[in-house]
């Protein structure tokens, strides 16, 4: 998955440079440079947002934590729903975070749970599988 993000960043960077060159040719050097700086800045921000690490426990370790009273969250960087859940539950010691982009086994697990889709956040609490839950739903399942 990280390779897909890296490829999209490369494509966006090439497009940004091409657009800046086109604007520079039509409107002058300053307009082209300004457009290029802004566009490449947006590409860099997208790359930082999508590729940052965040909390991660390897799936081999985390899957043993799936039980009543403890949640395992399968998440990925750049997912706004995952970010929302992390902000709400990040300090809760009853929650273990697994980045599915850093762990191929976790990526396979989230796909197995979601019909082949990389649907995040997917939260496991005991025998319950919660897809895109609110923090309140997770806390209710934790008991």
N, CA, C and O atoms as CSV, one atom per row, in Angstrom:
chain,resi,resn,atom,element,x,y,z
A,1,UNK,N,N,0.805,-1.181,0.000
A,1,UNK,CA,C,0.000,0.000,0.000
A,1,UNK,C,C,0.859,1.261,0.000
A,1,UNK,O,O,0.528,2.242,-0.665
A,2,UNK,N,N,1.968,1.231,0.751
A,2,UNK,CA,C,2.838,2.399,0.746
A,2,UNK,C,C,3.402,2.639,-0.647
A,2,UNK,O,O,3.612,3.787,-1.039
A,3,UNK,N,N,3.649,1.572,-1.399
A,3,UNK,CA,C,4.157,1.743,-2.761
A,3,UNK,C,C,3.141,2.457,-3.639
A,3,UNK,O,O,3.522,3.255,-4.495
A,4,UNK,N,N,1.848,2.184,-3.442
A,4,UNK,CA,C,0.814,2.880,-4.203
A,4,UNK,C,C,0.812,4.366,-3.866
A,4,UNK,O,O,0.669,5.210,-4.751
A,5,UNK,N,N,0.970,4.680,-2.591
A,5,UNK,CA,C,1.005,6.087,-2.183
A,5,UNK,C,C,2.239,6.765,-2.770
A,5,UNK,O,O,2.156,7.884,-3.276
A,6,UNK,N,N,3.379,6.089,-2.701
A,6,UNK,CA,C,4.606,6.670,-3.269
A,6,UNK,C,C,4.459,6.909,-4.769
A,6,UNK,O,O,4.908,7.933,-5.284
A,7,UNK,N,N,3.836,5.972,-5.465
A,7,UNK,CA,C,3.625,6.140,-6.906
A,7,UNK,C,C,2.702,7.317,-7.182
A,7,UNK,O,O,2.938,8.088,-8.112
A,8,UNK,N,N,1.646,7.460,-6.374
A,8,UNK,CA,C,0.735,8.584,-6.596
A,8,UNK,C,C,1.424,9.911,-6.289
A,8,UNK,O,O,1.137,10.914,-6.943
A,9,UNK,N,N,2.324,9.938,-5.309
A,9,UNK,CA,C,3.078,11.160,-5.009
A,9,UNK,C,C,3.970,11.516,-6.193
A,9,UNK,O,O,4.056,12.685,-6.567
A,10,UNK,N,N,4.635,10.527,-6.786
A,10,UNK,CA,C,5.495,10.778,-7.947
A,10,UNK,C,C,4.679,11.322,-9.107
A,10,UNK,O,O,5.101,12.273,-9.765
A,11,UNK,N,N,3.522,10.736,-9.366
A,11,UNK,CA,C,2.663,11.210,-10.463
A,11,UNK,C,C,2.196,12.632,-10.185
A,11,UNK,O,O,2.228,13.482,-11.075
A,12,UNK,N,N,1.759,12.898,-8.943
A,12,UNK,CA,C,1.312,14.252,-8.602
A,12,UNK,C,C,2.440,15.270,-8.744
A,12,UNK,O,O,2.206,16.396,-9.183
A,13,UNK,N,N,3.658,14.885,-8.376
A,13,UNK,CA,C,4.799,15.797,-8.514
A,13,UNK,C,C,5.064,16.109,-9.981
A,13,UNK,O,O,5.317,17.263,-10.327
A,14,UNK,N,N,5.012,15.100,-10.847
A,14,UNK,CA,C,5.220,15.325,-12.289
A,14,UNK,C,C,4.122,16.228,-12.837
A,14,UNK,O,O,4.403,17.140,-13.614
A,15,UNK,N,N,2.883,15.986,-12.445
A,15,UNK,CA,C,1.771,16.833,-12.892
A,15,UNK,C,C,1.962,18.261,-12.402
A,15,UNK,O,O,1.715,19.205,-13.153
A,16,UNK,N,N,2.398,18.438,-11.153
A,16,UNK,CA,C,2.619,19.774,-10.599
A,16,UNK,C,C,3.672,20.529,-11.397
A,16,UNK,O,O,3.494,21.706,-11.712
A,17,UNK,N,N,4.763,19.855,-11.721
A,17,UNK,CA,C,5.828,20.489,-12.511
A,17,UNK,C,C,5.322,20.826,-13.910
A,17,UNK,O,O,5.624,21.897,-14.436
A,18,UNK,N,N,4.560,19.928,-14.512
A,18,UNK,CA,C,4.028,20.178,-15.863
A,18,UNK,C,C,3.072,21.368,-15.860
A,18,UNK,O,O,3.125,22.210,-16.757
A,19,UNK,N,N,2.200,21.442,-14.856
A,19,UNK,CA,C,1.264,22.567,-14.761
A,19,UNK,C,C,2.030,23.870,-14.534
A,19,UNK,O,O,1.701,24.892,-15.136
A,20,UNK,N,N,3.035,23.842,-13.682
A,20,UNK,CA,C,3.840,25.041,-13.430
A,20,UNK,C,C,4.555,25.486,-14.696
A,20,UNK,O,O,4.612,26.682,-14.982
A,21,UNK,N,N,5.099,24.546,-15.458
A,21,UNK,CA,C,5.779,24.887,-16.712
A,21,UNK,C,C,4.800,25.483,-17.716
A,21,UNK,O,O,5.123,26.449,-18.408
A,22,UNK,N,N,3.610,24.910,-17.795
A,22,UNK,CA,C,2.600,25.420,-18.725
A,22,UNK,C,C,2.177,26.840,-18.337
A,22,UNK,O,O,2.080,27.718,-19.194
A,23,UNK,N,N,1.927,27.061,-17.042
A,23,UNK,CA,C,1.552,28.404,-16.584
A,23,UNK,C,C,2.711,29.369,-16.792
A,23,UNK,O,O,2.495,30.519,-17.175
A,24,UNK,N,N,3.948,28.911,-16.543
A,24,UNK,CA,C,5.117,29.759,-16.765
A,24,UNK,C,C,5.255,30.164,-18.219
A,24,UNK,O,O,5.612,31.304,-18.515
A,25,UNK,N,N,4.977,29.249,-19.125
A,25,UNK,CA,C,5.069,29.551,-20.557
A,25,UNK,C,C,3.979,30.521,-20.993
A,25,UNK,O,O,4.203,31.330,-21.894
A,26,UNK,N,N,2.818,30.457,-20.380
A,26,UNK,CA,C,1.688,31.311,-20.774
A,26,UNK,C,C,1.677,32.646,-20.041
A,26,UNK,O,O,1.305,33.666,-20.621
A,27,UNK,N,N,2.083,32.650,-18.769
A,27,UNK,CA,C,1.903,33.847,-17.949
A,27,UNK,C,C,3.190,34.432,-17.403
A,27,UNK,O,O,3.159,35.473,-16.747
A,28,UNK,N,N,4.294,33.805,-17.652
A,28,UNK,CA,C,5.560,34.338,-17.180
A,28,UNK,C,C,6.194,33.482,-16.097
A,28,UNK,O,O,5.558,32.633,-15.472
A,29,UNK,N,N,7.476,33.748,-15.909
A,29,UNK,CA,C,8.287,32.948,-15.005
A,29,UNK,C,C,7.797,33.008,-13.557
A,29,UNK,O,O,7.739,31.980,-12.882
A,30,UNK,N,N,7.448,34.190,-13.081
A,30,UNK,CA,C,7.043,34.341,-11.679
A,30,UNK,C,C,5.766,33.547,-11.405
A,30,UNK,O,O,5.670,32.862,-10.387
A,31,UNK,N,N,4.787,33.636,-12.306
A,31,UNK,CA,C,3.537,32.885,-12.117
A,31,UNK,C,C,3.815,31.386,-12.136
A,31,UNK,O,O,3.247,30.642,-11.336
A,32,UNK,N,N,4.676,30.938,-13.036
A,32,UNK,CA,C,5.011,29.517,-13.120
A,32,UNK,C,C,5.730,29.029,-11.876
A,32,UNK,O,O,5.418,27.959,-11.354
A,33,UNK,N,N,6.692,29.811,-11.396
A,33,UNK,CA,C,7.416,29.430,-10.181
A,33,UNK,C,C,6.491,29.406,-8.963
A,33,UNK,O,O,6.560,28.496,-8.137
A,34,UNK,N,N,5.637,30.405,-8.865
A,34,UNK,CA,C,4.690,30.458,-7.747
A,34,UNK,C,C,3.756,29.265,-7.750
A,34,UNK,O,O,3.505,28.659,-6.708
A,35,UNK,N,N,3.247,28.934,-8.912
A,35,UNK,CA,C,2.368,27.772,-9.038
A,35,UNK,C,C,3.116,26.496,-8.685
A,35,UNK,O,O,2.580,25.631,-7.992
A,36,UNK,N,N,4.338,26.374,-9.153
A,36,UNK,CA,C,5.135,25.184,-8.874
A,36,UNK,C,C,5.409,25.012,-7.394
A,36,UNK,O,O,5.303,23.906,-6.863
A,37,UNK,N,N,5.761,26.097,-6.727
A,37,UNK,CA,C,6.045,26.029,-5.286
A,37,UNK,C,C,4.797,25.611,-4.514
A,37,UNK,O,O,4.867,24.746,-3.642
A,38,UNK,N,N,3.670,26.214,-4.828
A,38,UNK,CA,C,2.426,25.863,-4.130
A,38,UNK,C,C,2.041,24.418,-4.424
A,38,UNK,O,O,1.698,23.671,-3.508
A,39,UNK,N,N,2.095,24.023,-5.684
A,39,UNK,CA,C,1.698,22.658,-6.056
A,39,UNK,C,C,2.615,21.617,-5.420
A,39,UNK,O,O,2.131,20.610,-4.902
A,40,UNK,N,N,3.913,21.837,-5.450
A,40,UNK,CA,C,4.833,20.874,-4.837
A,40,UNK,C,C,4.688,20.856,-3.314
A,40,UNK,O,O,4.876,19.816,-2.683
A,41,UNK,N,N,4.356,21.995,-2.731
A,41,UNK,CA,C,4.074,22.031,-1.296
A,41,UNK,C,C,2.860,21.183,-0.943
A,41,UNK,O,O,2.861,20.481,0.068
A,42,UNK,N,N,1.827,21.246,-1.772
A,42,UNK,CA,C,0.639,20.419,-1.544
A,42,UNK,C,C,0.954,18.934,-1.707
A,42,UNK,O,O,0.456,18.104,-0.946
A,43,UNK,N,N,1.776,18.600,-2.695
A,43,UNK,CA,C,2.188,17.211,-2.895
A,43,UNK,C,C,2.988,16.731,-1.682
A,43,UNK,O,O,2.784,15.611,-1.212
A,44,UNK,N,N,3.886,17.560,-1.178
A,44,UNK,CA,C,4.683,17.190,0.001
A,44,UNK,C,C,3.784,16.995,1.222
A,44,UNK,O,O,3.992,16.060,1.995
A,45,UNK,N,N,2.796,17.859,1.402
A,45,UNK,CA,C,1.868,17.727,2.531
A,45,UNK,C,C,1.074,16.426,2.418
A,45,UNK,O,O,0.878,15.724,3.410
A,46,UNK,N,N,0.624,16.113,1.215
A,46,UNK,CA,C,-0.099,14.856,0.993
A,46,UNK,C,C,0.799,13.661,1.325
A,46,UNK,O,O,0.358,12.705,1.962
A,47,UNK,N,N,2.037,13.723,0.896
A,47,UNK,CA,C,2.976,12.638,1.164
A,47,UNK,C,C,3.240,12.468,2.642
A,47,UNK,O,O,3.250,11.346,3.150
A,48,UNK,N,N,3.456,13.577,3.339
A,48,UNK,CA,C,3.685,13.494,4.784
A,48,UNK,C,C,2.473,12.894,5.480
A,48,UNK,O,O,2.619,12.014,6.328
A,49,UNK,N,N,1.285,13.357,5.133
A,49,UNK,CA,C,0.054,12.891,5.772
A,49,UNK,C,C,-0.153,11.395,5.528
A,49,UNK,O,O,-0.552,10.666,6.436
A,50,UNK,N,N,0.114,10.948,4.325
A,50,UNK,CA,C,-0.179,9.568,3.954
A,50,UNK,C,C,0.882,8.565,4.394
A,50,UNK,O,O,0.576,7.383,4.552
A,51,UNK,N,N,2.112,9.004,4.592
A,51,UNK,CA,C,3.193,8.063,4.874
A,51,UNK,C,C,3.729,8.129,6.304
A,51,UNK,O,O,4.674,7.417,6.642
A,52,UNK,N,N,3.142,8.967,7.136
A,52,UNK,CA,C,3.657,9.044,8.501
A,52,UNK,C,C,3.365,7.736,9.226
A,52,UNK,O,O,2.451,6.997,8.861
A,53,UNK,N,N,4.141,7.470,10.238
A,53,UNK,CA,C,4.063,6.181,10.920
A,53,UNK,C,C,2.893,6.018,11.866
A,53,UNK,O,O,1.995,5.219,11.603
A,54,UNK,N,N,2.884,6.750,12.946
A,54,UNK,CA,C,1.829,6.593,13.938
A,54,UNK,C,C,2.046,5.374,14.817
A,54,UNK,O,O,3.088,4.722,14.743
A,55,UNK,N,N,1.076,5.072,15.636
A,55,UNK,CA,C,1.169,3.950,16.571
A,55,UNK,C,C,1.092,2.632,15.827
A,55,UNK,O,O,0.337,2.477,14.867
A,56,UNK,N,N,1.893,1.688,16.294
A,56,UNK,CA,C,1.866,0.378,15.646
A,56,UNK,C,C,2.368,-0.710,16.588
A,56,UNK,O,O,3.432,-0.593,17.196
A,57,UNK,N,N,1.585,-1.752,16.688
A,57,UNK,CA,C,1.977,-2.991,17.343
A,57,UNK,C,C,1.881,-4.060,16.271
A,57,UNK,O,O,0.861,-4.133,15.586
A,58,UNK,N,N,2.894,-4.888,16.096
A,58,UNK,CA,C,2.819,-5.929,15.068
A,58,UNK,C,C,1.592,-6.830,15.273
A,58,UNK,O,O,1.221,-7.142,16.405
A,59,UNK,N,N,0.977,-7.235,14.173
A,59,UNK,CA,C,-0.218,-8.062,14.229
A,59,UNK,C,C,0.046,-9.371,14.979
A,59,UNK,O,O,-0.821,-9.853,15.708
A,60,UNK,N,N,1.226,-9.938,14.805
A,60,UNK,CA,C,1.563,-11.193,15.495
A,60,UNK,C,C,1.422,-11.034,17.008
A,60,UNK,O,O,1.026,-11.976,17.696
A,61,UNK,N,N,1.736,-9.873,17.518
A,61,UNK,CA,C,1.607,-9.592,18.946
A,61,UNK,C,C,0.193,-9.144,19.300
A,61,UNK,O,O,-0.357,-9.558,20.321
A,62,UNK,N,N,-0.393,-8.295,18.455
A,62,UNK,CA,C,-1.691,-7.687,18.764
A,62,UNK,C,C,-2.845,-8.681,18.717
A,62,UNK,O,O,-3.789,-8.568,19.499
A,63,UNK,N,N,-2.781,-9.647,17.816
A,63,UNK,CA,C,-3.930,-10.556,17.680
A,63,UNK,C,C,-4.181,-11.352,18.968
A,63,UNK,O,O,-5.301,-11.800,19.213
A,64,UNK,N,N,-3.157,-11.522,19.772
A,64,UNK,CA,C,-3.341,-12.170,21.067
A,64,UNK,C,C,-4.054,-11.286,22.080
A,64,UNK,O,O,-4.475,-11.762,23.135
A,65,UNK,N,N,-4.191,-9.999,21.766
A,65,UNK,CA,C,-4.872,-9.056,22.656
A,65,UNK,C,C,-6.357,-8.947,22.379
A,65,UNK,O,O,-7.073,-8.268,23.116
A,66,UNK,N,N,-6.840,-9.608,21.322
A,66,UNK,CA,C,-8.265,-9.543,20.984
A,66,UNK,C,C,-9.031,-10.371,22.019
A,66,UNK,O,O,-8.944,-11.599,22.049
A,67,UNK,N,N,-9.776,-9.668,22.856
A,67,UNK,CA,C,-10.566,-10.316,23.899
A,67,UNK,C,C,-11.593,-9.315,24.410
A,67,UNK,O,O,-11.530,-8.128,24.092
A,68,UNK,N,N,-12.522,-9.798,25.192
A,68,UNK,CA,C,-13.479,-8.896,25.826
A,68,UNK,C,C,-12.713,-7.924,26.717
A,68,UNK,O,O,-11.797,-8.317,27.438
A,69,UNK,N,N,-13.094,-6.671,26.660
A,69,UNK,CA,C,-12.447,-5.667,27.491
A,69,UNK,C,C,-11.184,-5.068,26.895
A,69,UNK,O,O,-10.556,-4.208,27.514
A,70,UNK,N,N,-10.799,-5.514,25.689
A,70,UNK,CA,C,-9.622,-4.955,25.023
A,70,UNK,C,C,-9.897,-4.867,23.523
A,70,UNK,O,O,-10.411,-5.811,22.923
A,71,UNK,N,N,-9.554,-3.731,22.925
A,71,UNK,CA,C,-9.792,-3.516,21.497
A,71,UNK,C,C,-8.483,-3.512,20.736
A,71,UNK,O,O,-7.465,-3.019,21.222
A,72,UNK,N,N,-8.522,-4.069,19.536
A,72,UNK,CA,C,-7.417,-3.967,18.588
A,72,UNK,C,C,-7.951,-3.204,17.382
A,72,UNK,O,O,-8.911,-3.631,16.741
A,73,UNK,N,N,-7.317,-2.069,17.079
A,73,UNK,CA,C,-7.746,-1.222,15.975
A,73,UNK,C,C,-6.804,-1.429,14.799
A,73,UNK,O,O,-5.601,-1.192,14.909
A,74,UNK,N,N,-7.354,-1.872,13.676
A,74,UNK,CA,C,-6.611,-1.988,12.422
A,74,UNK,C,C,-6.826,-0.672,11.679
A,74,UNK,O,O,-7.950,-0.349,11.294
A,75,UNK,N,N,-5.749,0.083,11.479
A,75,UNK,CA,C,-5.856,1.437,10.929
A,75,UNK,C,C,-4.786,1.653,9.869
A,75,UNK,O,O,-3.895,0.823,9.690
A,76,UNK,N,N,-4.888,2.792,9.160
A,76,UNK,CA,C,-3.851,3.169,8.196
A,76,UNK,C,C,-3.680,4.687,8.196
A,76,UNK,O,O,-4.634,5.423,8.451
A,77,UNK,N,N,-2.467,5.151,7.911
A,77,UNK,CA,C,-2.213,6.591,7.836
A,77,UNK,C,C,-3.043,7.236,6.728
A,77,UNK,O,O,-3.288,6.635,5.682
A,78,UNK,N,N,-3.466,8.463,6.980
A,78,UNK,CA,C,-4.223,9.208,5.986
A,78,UNK,C,C,-5.716,8.959,6.031
A,78,UNK,O,O,-6.473,9.628,5.327
A,79,UNK,N,N,-6.153,8.020,6.837
A,79,UNK,CA,C,-7.581,7.713,6.975
A,79,UNK,C,C,-8.167,8.644,8.031
A,79,UNK,O,O,-7.821,8.550,9.209
A,80,UNK,N,N,-9.044,9.534,7.612
A,80,UNK,CA,C,-9.571,10.523,8.559
A,80,UNK,C,C,-10.414,9.883,9.654
A,80,UNK,O,O,-10.482,10.407,10.765
A,81,UNK,N,N,-11.050,8.768,9.358
A,81,UNK,CA,C,-11.839,8.083,10.383
A,81,UNK,C,C,-10.928,7.436,11.428
A,81,UNK,O,O,-11.251,7.399,12.615
A,82,UNK,N,N,-9.789,6.931,10.963
A,82,UNK,CA,C,-8.794,6.378,11.888
A,82,UNK,C,C,-8.237,7.490,12.776
A,82,UNK,O,O,-8.073,7.306,13.982
A,83,UNK,N,N,-7.951,8.634,12.178
A,83,UNK,CA,C,-7.430,9.774,12.934
A,83,UNK,C,C,-8.425,10.214,14.002
A,83,UNK,O,O,-8.039,10.512,15.133
A,84,UNK,N,N,-9.694,10.252,13.644
A,84,UNK,CA,C,-10.735,10.646,14.594
A,84,UNK,C,C,-10.760,9.679,15.781
A,84,UNK,O,O,-10.870,10.100,16.933
A,85,UNK,N,N,-10.657,8.389,15.488
A,85,UNK,CA,C,-10.671,7.384,16.543
A,85,UNK,C,C,-9.411,7.470,17.406
A,85,UNK,O,O,-9.475,7.316,18.626
A,86,UNK,N,N,-8.275,7.717,16.770
A,86,UNK,CA,C,-7.021,7.840,17.506
A,86,UNK,C,C,-7.058,9.040,18.453
A,86,UNK,O,O,-6.604,8.943,19.593
A,87,UNK,N,N,-7.594,10.161,17.990
A,87,UNK,CA,C,-7.705,11.341,18.865
A,87,UNK,C,C,-8.589,11.045,20.076
A,87,UNK,O,O,-8.307,11.502,21.184
A,88,UNK,N,N,-9.647,10.287,19.861
A,88,UNK,CA,C,-10.591,10.019,20.948
A,88,UNK,C,C,-10.110,8.921,21.902
A,88,UNK,O,O,-10.372,8.984,23.103
A,89,UNK,N,N,-9.407,7.916,21.370
A,89,UNK,CA,C,-9.058,6.748,22.187
A,89,UNK,C,C,-7.561,6.526,22.355
A,89,UNK,O,O,-7.143,5.530,22.946
A,90,UNK,N,N,-6.755,7.444,21.842
A,90,UNK,CA,C,-5.310,7.243,21.826
A,90,UNK,C,C,-4.675,6.983,23.175
A,90,UNK,O,O,-3.675,6.270,23.258
A,91,UNK,N,N,-5.231,7.542,24.228
A,91,UNK,CA,C,-4.631,7.376,25.563
A,91,UNK,C,C,-5.203,6.177,26.325
A,91,UNK,O,O,-4.753,5.867,27.428
A,92,UNK,N,N,-6.187,5.510,25.739
A,92,UNK,CA,C,-6.836,4.389,26.426
A,92,UNK,C,C,-5.942,3.152,26.365
A,92,UNK,O,O,-5.629,2.663,25.280
A,93,UNK,N,N,-5.537,2.654,27.515
A,93,UNK,CA,C,-4.642,1.500,27.580
A,93,UNK,C,C,-5.312,0.200,27.166
A,93,UNK,O,O,-4.642,-0.816,26.981
A,94,UNK,N,N,-6.641,0.226,27.019
A,94,UNK,CA,C,-7.367,-0.966,26.605
A,94,UNK,C,C,-7.409,-1.110,25.079
A,94,UNK,O,O,-8.082,-1.997,24.555
A,95,UNK,N,N,-6.687,-0.232,24.370
A,95,UNK,CA,C,-6.714,-0.234,22.910
A,95,UNK,C,C,-5.310,-0.432,22.367
A,95,UNK,O,O,-4.374,0.250,22.784
A,96,UNK,N,N,-5.165,-1.370,21.434
A,96,UNK,CA,C,-3.908,-1.627,20.735
A,96,UNK,C,C,-4.093,-1.208,19.281
A,96,UNK,O,O,-5.114,-1.514,18.666
A,97,UNK,N,N,-3.103,-0.507,18.734
A,97,UNK,CA,C,-3.177,0.044,17.380
A,97,UNK,C,C,-2.253,-0.735,16.447
A,97,UNK,O,O,-1.081,-0.947,16.757
A,98,UNK,N,N,-2.792,-1.161,15.298
A,98,UNK,CA,C,-2.025,-1.913,14.312
A,98,UNK,C,C,-2.152,-1.210,12.964
A,98,UNK,O,O,-3.244,-1.113,12.404
A,99,UNK,N,N,-1.016,-0.718,12.445
A,99,UNK,CA,C,-0.972,-0.037,11.155
A,99,UNK,C,C,-0.923,-1.100,10.055
A,99,UNK,O,O,0.064,-1.823,9.926
A,100,UNK,N,N,-1.992,-1.188,9.266
A,100,UNK,CA,C,-2.078,-2.239,8.246
A,100,UNK,C,C,-1.162,-1.979,7.048
A,100,UNK,O,O,-0.961,-2.871,6.224
A,101,UNK,N,N,-0.615,-0.789,6.944
A,101,UNK,CA,C,0.345,-0.498,5.869
A,101,UNK,C,C,1.764,-0.878,6.265
A,101,UNK,O,O,2.630,-1.001,5.399
A,102,UNK,N,N,2.016,-1.062,7.541
A,102,UNK,CA,C,3.358,-1.444,8.003
A,102,UNK,C,C,3.490,-2.942,8.220
A,102,UNK,O,O,4.597,-3.447,8.409
A,103,UNK,N,N,2.377,-3.652,8.195
A,103,UNK,CA,C,2.387,-5.060,8.566
A,103,UNK,C,C,1.556,-5.868,7.563
A,103,UNK,O,O,0.326,-5.812,7.599
A,104,UNK,N,N,2.214,-6.619,6.666
A,104,UNK,CA,C,1.484,-7.381,5.647
A,104,UNK,C,C,0.476,-8.375,6.249
A,104,UNK,O,O,-0.587,-8.596,5.669
A,105,UNK,N,N,0.798,-8.971,7.394
A,105,UNK,CA,C,-0.140,-9.901,8.024
A,105,UNK,C,C,-1.386,-9.163,8.523
A,105,UNK,O,O,-2.497,-9.682,8.419
A,106,UNK,N,N,-1.204,-7.965,9.059
A,106,UNK,CA,C,-2.344,-7.157,9.498
A,106,UNK,C,C,-3.170,-6.718,8.297
A,106,UNK,O,O,-4.398,-6.675,8.364
A,107,UNK,N,N,-2.497,-6.393,7.202
A,107,UNK,CA,C,-3.209,-5.998,5.992
A,107,UNK,C,C,-4.074,-7.154,5.498
A,107,UNK,O,O,-5.218,-6.952,5.091
A,108,UNK,N,N,-3.528,-8.353,5.536
A,108,UNK,CA,C,-4.309,-9.524,5.128
A,108,UNK,C,C,-5.469,-9.760,6.086
A,108,UNK,O,O,-6.562,-10.131,5.657
A,109,UNK,N,N,-5.241,-9.550,7.371
A,109,UNK,CA,C,-6.302,-9.747,8.367
A,109,UNK,C,C,-7.453,-8.778,8.135
A,109,UNK,O,O,-8.616,-9.178,8.181
A,110,UNK,N,N,-7.142,-7.502,7.886
A,110,UNK,CA,C,-8.221,-6.531,7.677
A,110,UNK,C,C,-8.985,-6.857,6.399
A,110,UNK,O,O,-10.199,-6.664,6.336
A,111,UNK,N,N,-8.290,-7.346,5.390
A,111,UNK,CA,C,-8.962,-7.742,4.142
A,111,UNK,C,C,-9.828,-8.981,4.362
A,111,UNK,O,O,-10.936,-9.062,3.831
A,112,UNK,N,N,-9.338,-9.935,5.131
A,112,UNK,CA,C,-10.122,-11.134,5.436
A,112,UNK,C,C,-11.407,-10.781,6.183
A,112,UNK,O,O,-12.449,-11.399,5.964
A,113,UNK,N,N,-11.328,-9.803,7.051
A,113,UNK,CA,C,-12.487,-9.385,7.839
A,113,UNK,C,C,-13.494,-8.562,7.045
A,113,UNK,O,O,-14.647,-8.425,7.454
A,114,UNK,N,N,-13.058,-8.009,5.903
A,114,UNK,CA,C,-13.892,-7.062,5.161
A,114,UNK,C,C,-14.095,-7.445,3.699
A,114,UNK,O,O,-14.154,-6.576,2.828
A,115,UNK,N,N,-14.200,-8.728,3.435
A,115,UNK,CA,C,-14.518,-9.174,2.081
A,115,UNK,C,C,-13.484,-8.789,1.042
A,115,UNK,O,O,-13.828,-8.562,-0.118
A,116,UNK,N,N,-12.219,-8.710,1.440
A,116,UNK,CA,C,-11.147,-8.368,0.514
A,116,UNK,C,C,-10.796,-6.891,0.478
A,116,UNK,O,O,-9.816,-6.507,-0.160
A,117,UNK,N,N,-11.579,-6.056,1.151
A,117,UNK,CA,C,-11.335,-4.613,1.150
A,117,UNK,C,C,-10.454,-4.207,2.322
A,117,UNK,O,O,-10.497,-4.821,3.387
A,118,UNK,N,N,-9.662,-3.174,2.115
A,118,UNK,CA,C,-8.799,-2.618,3.172
A,118,UNK,C,C,-9.595,-1.543,3.902
A,118,UNK,O,O,-9.262,-0.361,3.828
A,119,UNK,N,N,-10.632,-1.948,4.595
A,119,UNK,CA,C,-11.584,-1.047,5.232
A,119,UNK,C,C,-11.096,-0.696,6.630
A,119,UNK,O,O,-10.993,-1.563,7.498
A,120,UNK,N,N,-10.796,0.583,6.841
A,120,UNK,CA,C,-10.310,1.027,8.145
A,120,UNK,C,C,-11.094,2.235,8.612
A,120,UNK,O,O,-11.605,3.007,7.800
A,121,UNK,N,N,-11.188,2.399,9.918
A,121,UNK,CA,C,-10.709,1.498,10.949
A,121,UNK,C,C,-11.627,0.291,11.110
A,121,UNK,O,O,-12.850,0.400,11.028
A,122,UNK,N,N,-11.014,-0.837,11.338
A,122,UNK,CA,C,-11.729,-2.045,11.726
A,122,UNK,C,C,-11.267,-2.362,13.144
A,122,UNK,O,O,-10.071,-2.477,13.408
A,123,UNK,N,N,-12.227,-2.499,14.046
A,123,UNK,CA,C,-11.906,-2.680,15.467
A,123,UNK,C,C,-12.406,-4.049,15.916
A,123,UNK,O,O,-13.549,-4.430,15.661
A,124,UNK,N,N,-11.532,-4.768,16.583
A,124,UNK,CA,C,-11.862,-6.091,17.115
A,124,UNK,C,C,-11.928,-6.003,18.632
A,124,UNK,O,O,-10.970,-5.587,19.284
A,125,UNK,N,N,-13.078,-6.401,19.189
A,125,UNK,CA,C,-13.252,-6.460,20.641
A,125,UNK,C,C,-13.938,-7.786,20.933
A,125,UNK,O,O,-15.108,-7.970,20.598
A,126,UNK,N,N,-13.219,-8.702,21.552
A,126,UNK,CA,C,-13.787,-10.031,21.773
A,126,UNK,C,C,-14.143,-10.651,20.434
A,126,UNK,O,O,-13.298,-10.731,19.542
A,127,UNK,N,N,-15.388,-11.092,20.283
A,127,UNK,CA,C,-15.827,-11.674,19.017
A,127,UNK,C,C,-16.456,-10.636,18.087
A,127,UNK,O,O,-16.847,-10.969,16.968
A,128,UNK,N,N,-16.558,-9.387,18.536
A,128,UNK,CA,C,-17.185,-8.328,17.731
A,128,UNK,C,C,-16.185,-7.729,16.735
A,128,UNK,O,O,-15.013,-7.524,17.051
A,129,UNK,N,N,-16.677,-7.457,15.538
A,129,UNK,CA,C,-15.907,-6.753,14.516
A,129,UNK,C,C,-16.670,-5.471,14.214
A,129,UNK,O,O,-17.791,-5.515,13.707
A,130,UNK,N,N,-16.059,-4.327,14.525
A,130,UNK,CA,C,-16.684,-3.021,14.323
A,130,UNK,C,C,-16.014,-2.340,13.140
A,130,UNK,O,O,-14.789,-2.224,13.100
A,131,UNK,N,N,-16.801,-1.896,12.187
A,131,UNK,CA,C,-16.256,-1.227,11.004
A,131,UNK,C,C,-16.605,0.252,11.069
A,131,UNK,O,O,-17.775,0.625,11.147
A,132,UNK,N,N,-15.576,1.087,11.036
A,132,UNK,CA,C,-15.714,2.538,11.139
A,132,UNK,C,C,-16.581,2.949,12.327
A,132,UNK,O,O,-17.531,3.713,12.159
A,133,UNK,N,N,-16.270,2.456,13.518
A,133,UNK,CA,C,-17.092,2.803,14.677
A,133,UNK,C,C,-16.737,4.175,15.229
A,133,UNK,O,O,-15.662,4.713,14.962
A,134,UNK,N,N,-17.653,4.722,15.995
A,134,UNK,CA,C,-17.341,5.926,16.756
A,134,UNK,C,C,-16.590,5.493,18.020
A,134,UNK,O,O,-16.601,4.320,18.393
A,135,UNK,N,N,-15.954,6.442,18.655
A,135,UNK,CA,C,-15.263,6.145,19.913
A,135,UNK,C,C,-16.261,5.638,20.956
A,135,UNK,O,O,-15.937,4.758,21.753
A,136,UNK,N,N,-17.454,6.188,20.948
A,136,UNK,CA,C,-18.473,5.777,21.903
A,136,UNK,C,C,-18.858,4.310,21.695
A,136,UNK,O,O,-19.073,3.585,22.666
A,137,UNK,N,N,-18.946,3.869,20.435
A,137,UNK,CA,C,-19.264,2.460,20.159
A,137,UNK,C,C,-18.156,1.543,20.665
A,137,UNK,O,O,-18.433,0.484,21.228
A,138,UNK,N,N,-16.907,1.946,20.467
A,138,UNK,CA,C,-15.777,1.129,20.931
A,138,UNK,C,C,-15.808,1.040,22.454
A,138,UNK,O,O,-15.682,-0.049,23.014
A,139,UNK,N,N,-15.974,2.166,23.118
A,139,UNK,CA,C,-16.004,2.188,24.588
A,139,UNK,C,C,-17.152,1.322,25.110
A,139,UNK,O,O,-16.996,0.614,26.106
A,140,UNK,N,N,-18.309,1.378,24.435
A,140,UNK,CA,C,-19.452,0.555,24.861
A,140,UNK,C,C,-19.129,-0.929,24.759
A,140,UNK,O,O,-19.533,-1.713,25.618
A,141,UNK,N,N,-18.402,-1.320,23.715
A,141,UNK,CA,C,-18.020,-2.726,23.563
A,141,UNK,C,C,-16.924,-3.130,24.559
A,141,UNK,O,O,-16.820,-4.297,24.938
A,142,UNK,N,N,-16.118,-2.160,24.974
A,142,UNK,CA,C,-15.081,-2.469,25.946
A,142,UNK,C,C,-15.679,-2.770,27.322
A,142,UNK,O,O,-15.105,-3.513,28.119
A,143,UNK,N,N,-16.843,-2.175,27.579
A,143,UNK,CA,C,-17.523,-2.444,28.848
A,143,UNK,C,C,-17.078,-1.610,29.991
A,143,UNK,O,O,-17.590,-1.761,31.101
